[in-house]
Amino acid sequence: MSIASMTGFARANGAVGEFLWTWELKSVNGRSLDVRCRVPQGFEALDGLARQVAAEFLKRGNLALTLGVDDVASRGRLAVNRPALDQILALMKELDGNVAAAQPSLDGILGLKGVLEIEVPQVDAELMATRQRAIEDGLRQAMCELDAMRRREGGRLREVVFAHLDEIERLTRAAAACAGAQPGQIRARLESQVKELMPDGIAVDPDRLAQEIALLAGRADVREELDRLHAHIGAARELIAAGGAVGRKLDFLCQEFNREANTLCSKASDLALTNIGIELKAAIEQLREQIQNIE
């Protein structure tokens, strides 16, 4: 099972006679599945269906669905309201000669409120049901296309994430090699500091010096942090290989990566290990940015 990105776009359209419909779906990153649906008046019942279909295909992401319709037949045509026109003509005849006024023009009469009307044909229940089924089929088609696009993007993310994990592993091995030289460096640095501070002719107890070196080496020991980093790298690779909605788990692993890298930097007793720790934190941040887009 592959991983999927949370970013995608899909469109589906169709027609039932002169009735045209279009679905547009857009998804972006989100902590959970958040669906927003915009439908024209008269199609409000599709909101619940849209949420149900989205839950069948997606686990996480902010999803916006928009339905547009254009019923050519329902645009209507202009018609004269004969009863209203007859009333107006009768009043004009009745008032003719009693009121000093110019004869009204045809466009003036037609411009009176209620004389011209738009006739909208009625849609029977069977035709409405046919349109509804076509729109519902289109929704599933668009959702399939969106899911396919998110999975294609997930395939590209998979390669990017593996590359970042390889870099983190390389830096972890470099940190292990650098940390292996720390006890000797600590001893040499401590002996040098003792020589500078102690007056000439006064010897330092070798046993006490060995105790101090052991204490400092223990505080600077980063083997546990490096072992956990290796374990986290393996766990991340297994999650990606397993596929599915693993984004949350990978995000949690990134937090653990950061915790170990921060501890490593705080324990580092030389510049080389500190620099590796900084590079490691940068690589982990790059990994986290990519993981934020995984479902």
Wavefront OBJ file of the C-alpha trace (Angstrom):
o trace
v 0.000 0.000 0.000
v 1.468 3.348 -1.061
v 1.586 6.592 0.852
v -0.418 9.589 -0.329
v 0.110 13.321 -0.301
v -2.592 15.567 1.133
v -2.338 17.975 -1.813
v -4.408 17.406 -4.934
v -6.924 18.750 -7.432
v -9.575 17.079 -9.572
v -12.429 18.106 -11.848
v -15.326 16.165 -13.341
v -18.162 17.448 -15.508
v -21.047 16.124 -17.513
v -24.494 16.828 -18.876
v -28.019 15.463 -18.774
v -29.621 16.968 -21.842
v -29.192 20.729 -21.496
v -28.401 20.442 -17.788
v -24.646 20.880 -17.215
v -22.762 20.104 -13.983
v -19.138 20.439 -12.819
v -17.374 19.202 -9.679
v -14.130 20.805 -8.506
v -12.149 19.224 -5.660
v -9.123 20.774 -3.946
v -7.248 19.301 -0.983
v -4.379 20.666 1.120
v -2.621 19.736 4.363
v -4.687 19.247 7.519
v -4.391 17.624 10.915
v -7.558 15.612 10.285
v -10.182 15.265 7.549
v -12.037 18.561 7.194
v -14.605 18.719 4.370
v -16.214 21.920 3.099
v -18.875 21.575 0.419
v -20.465 24.347 -1.669
v -23.537 23.397 -3.720
v -26.201 25.467 -5.516
v -29.657 26.013 -4.069
v -31.763 22.907 -4.393
v -28.812 20.509 -4.114
v -28.185 20.826 -0.361
v -28.731 17.084 0.133
v -25.433 16.435 -1.686
v -23.489 17.914 1.230
v -23.936 14.784 3.341
v -23.095 12.499 0.413
v -19.935 14.487 -0.330
v -18.722 14.032 3.239
v -19.490 10.310 3.121
v -17.638 9.776 -0.165
v -14.672 11.842 1.053
v -14.369 9.656 4.163
v -14.279 6.537 1.941
v -11.249 7.800 0.022
v -9.344 10.129 2.363
v -8.079 10.006 5.946
v -6.552 13.470 6.406
v -6.510 16.868 4.716
v -8.630 19.965 4.200
v -10.932 19.197 1.294
v -13.031 21.794 -0.562
v -15.736 20.534 -2.931
v -17.627 22.886 -5.249
v -20.573 21.918 -7.461
v -21.551 24.194 -10.333
v -24.701 23.651 -12.421
v -26.120 25.340 -15.505
v -29.625 24.388 -16.596
v -29.997 25.921 -20.038
v -33.691 25.081 -20.171
v -34.349 26.675 -16.788
v -33.025 30.031 -17.911
v -36.573 30.629 -19.071
v -38.004 32.925 -21.722
v -39.758 36.253 -21.627
v -43.569 36.181 -21.807
v -46.237 38.889 -21.623
v -48.530 38.744 -18.633
v -51.761 39.201 -20.575
v -54.083 39.880 -17.607
v -51.760 42.596 -16.313
v -51.401 44.149 -19.787
v -55.188 44.129 -20.340
v -55.712 45.919 -17.013
v -53.185 48.601 -17.953
v -54.737 49.118 -21.415
v -58.219 49.344 -19.869
v -57.029 51.993 -17.404
v -55.407 53.975 -20.224
v -58.654 53.923 -22.189
v -60.659 54.919 -19.112
v -58.375 57.842 -18.282
v -57.991 58.996 -21.888
v -59.173 62.599 -22.106
v -59.365 63.038 -18.363
v -55.636 63.312 -17.801
v -53.390 65.560 -19.838
v -50.574 63.227 -20.758
v -48.742 61.996 -23.815
v -49.588 58.610 -25.202
v -47.328 55.939 -23.653
v -44.821 54.147 -25.872
v -44.726 50.396 -26.320
v -41.400 50.026 -24.532
v -42.748 52.141 -21.689
v -45.750 49.837 -21.274
v -43.590 46.679 -21.458
v -41.235 48.195 -18.873
v -44.003 48.406 -16.281
v -43.603 45.966 -13.404
v -45.501 42.743 -13.953
v -46.084 43.102 -17.694
v -43.064 41.029 -18.750
v -42.287 37.807 -16.846
v -39.736 34.994 -17.138
v -41.341 31.605 -17.643
v -39.297 28.810 -16.034
v -40.267 25.287 -17.061
v -40.976 22.839 -14.258
v -38.636 19.850 -13.813
v -40.443 16.601 -13.047
v -39.259 14.260 -10.296
v -37.939 11.605 -12.689
v -35.708 14.070 -14.552
v -34.464 15.530 -11.271
v -33.570 12.025 -10.044
v -31.640 11.367 -13.277
v -29.669 14.588 -12.802
v -28.978 13.701 -9.176
v -27.585 10.292 -10.109
v -25.326 11.820 -12.749
v -23.995 14.361 -10.253
v -23.375 11.646 -7.650
v -21.510 9.494 -10.205
v -19.466 12.554 -11.142
v -18.574 13.131 -7.509
v -17.157 9.628 -7.176
v -15.286 10.014 -10.453
v -13.717 13.280 -9.257
v -12.847 11.715 -5.907
v -11.110 8.806 -7.650
v -9.069 11.265 -9.709
v -8.169 13.257 -6.600
v -7.087 10.104 -4.773
v -4.971 9.020 -7.756
v -3.265 12.428 -7.901
v -2.554 12.380 -4.175
v -0.988 8.932 -4.495
v 1.174 9.989 -7.453
v 2.408 12.912 -5.392
v 2.901 10.486 -2.491
v 5.205 8.392 -4.679
v 7.402 11.432 -5.281
v 7.325 12.291 -1.574
v 8.425 8.743 -0.762
v 11.682 9.179 -2.676
v 12.332 12.596 -1.115
v 11.717 11.285 2.402
v 14.013 8.291 1.852
v 16.752 10.671 0.659
v 16.407 12.735 3.848
v 16.516 9.555 5.970
v 19.713 8.502 4.164
v 21.258 11.879 5.014
v 20.205 11.568 8.669
v 21.726 8.081 8.799
v 24.982 9.351 7.257
v 25.226 12.126 9.846
v 24.386 9.702 12.656
v 27.271 7.443 11.604
v 29.566 10.467 11.384
v 28.513 11.483 14.887
v 29.255 7.965 16.164
v 32.760 8.072 14.665
v 33.353 11.496 16.150
v 31.960 10.514 19.554
v 34.264 7.494 19.658
v 37.259 9.833 19.917
v 35.729 11.912 22.717
v 37.186 10.074 25.769
v 40.746 10.562 24.489
v 40.043 14.191 23.686
v 38.541 14.752 27.112
v 41.598 13.204 28.781
v 44.043 15.275 26.729
v 42.090 18.484 27.352
v 41.794 17.841 31.090
v 45.498 16.997 31.442
v 46.392 20.185 29.547
v 44.144 22.285 31.772
v 45.596 20.690 34.925
v 49.150 21.432 33.812
v 48.237 25.060 33.179
v 46.531 25.474 36.548
v 48.820 23.468 38.855
v 52.098 24.984 40.116
v 55.324 23.431 38.876
v 56.529 20.435 40.828
v 53.093 19.399 42.160
v 51.912 16.053 40.789
v 48.277 15.132 40.176
v 46.907 11.909 41.578
v 46.452 9.619 38.527
v 43.476 7.856 40.162
v 41.679 11.161 40.805
v 42.415 12.269 37.255
v 41.013 8.994 35.923
v 37.844 9.484 38.004
v 37.299 12.982 36.611
v 37.867 11.760 33.068
v 35.368 8.919 33.581
v 32.805 11.353 34.993
v 33.167 13.791 32.100
v 33.151 10.990 29.537
v 29.938 9.604 31.024
v 28.224 12.975 30.769
v 29.398 13.333 27.175
v 28.413 9.804 26.139
v 25.940 10.045 23.229
v 25.764 6.360 22.348
v 22.188 6.023 23.620
v 21.063 8.994 21.539
v 22.786 7.579 18.460
v 21.250 4.131 19.029
v 17.794 5.695 19.279
v 18.403 7.727 16.117
v 19.257 4.516 14.243
v 16.091 2.908 15.633
v 13.953 5.887 14.547
v 15.446 5.763 11.043
v 14.515 2.078 10.764
v 11.013 2.719 12.101
v 10.429 5.554 9.610
v 11.514 3.379 6.698
v 9.220 0.579 7.818
v 6.255 2.946 8.089
v 6.800 4.320 4.587
v 7.241 0.816 3.170
v 3.991 -0.295 4.830
v 2.140 2.698 3.324
v -1.321 3.933 4.215
v -2.155 6.903 6.408
v 1.179 7.057 8.253
v 1.658 10.822 8.309
v 0.799 11.260 11.998
v 3.191 8.498 13.068
v 5.976 9.941 10.940
v 5.339 13.358 12.450
v 5.684 11.856 15.921
v 8.963 10.187 14.870
v 10.258 13.582 13.714
v 9.673 14.917 17.212
v 11.743 12.028 18.564
v 14.461 12.697 15.985
v 14.618 16.303 17.173
v 14.775 15.292 20.827
v 17.793 13.039 20.243
v 19.565 15.625 18.070
v 19.059 18.334 20.707
v 20.465 16.065 23.420
v 23.419 15.177 21.230
v 24.225 18.865 20.711
v 23.951 19.596 24.425
v 26.320 16.728 25.278
v 28.859 17.460 22.546
v 32.216 18.359 24.058
v 34.007 19.317 20.861
v 33.308 21.504 17.859
v 33.257 18.672 15.326
v 30.440 16.805 17.078
v 28.548 20.059 17.633
v 28.719 20.843 13.909
v 27.460 17.367 13.044
v 24.609 17.850 15.507
v 23.638 21.139 13.830
v 23.672 19.493 10.398
v 21.593 16.666 11.826
v 18.981 19.101 13.145
v 18.820 20.812 9.740
v 18.307 17.461 7.981
v 15.577 16.498 10.446
v 13.795 19.820 9.840
v 13.880 19.182 6.088
v 12.426 15.725 6.718
v 9.680 17.207 8.909
v 8.678 19.701 6.207
v 8.108 16.868 3.728
v 6.298 14.673 6.222
v 3.799 17.469 6.922
v 2.292 16.746 3.499
v 1.889 12.983 3.960
v -1.615 11.713 4.708
l 1 2 3 4 5 6 7 8 9 10 11 12 13 14 15 16 17 18 19 20 21 22 23 24 25 26 27 28 29 30 31 32 33 34 35 36 37 38 39 40 41 42 43 44 45 46 47 48 49 50 51 52 53 54 55 56 57 58 59 60 61 62 63 64 65 66 67 68 69 70 71 72 73 74 75 76 77 78 79 80 81 82 83 84 85 86 87 88 89 90 91 92 93 94 95 96 97 98 99 100 101 102 103 104 105 106 107 108 109 110 111 112 113 114 115 116 117 118 119 120 121 122 123 124 125 126 127 128 129 130 131 132 133 134 135 136 137 138 139 140 141 142 143 144 145 146 147 148 149 150 151 152 153 154 155 156 157 158 159 160 161 162 163 164 165 166 167 168 169 170 171 172 173 174 175 176 177 178 179 180 181 182 183 184 185 186 187 188 189 190 191 192 193 194 195 196 197 198 199 200 201 202 203 204 205 206 207 208 209 210 211 212 213 214 215 216 217 218 219 220 221 222 223 224 225 226 227 228 229 230 231 232 233 234 235 236 237 238 239 240 241 242 243 244 245 246 247 248 249 250 251 252 253 254 255 256 257 258 259 260 261 262 263 264 265 266 267 268 269 270 271 272 273 274 275 276 277 278 279 280 281 282 283 284 285 286 287 288 289 290 291 292 293 294 295
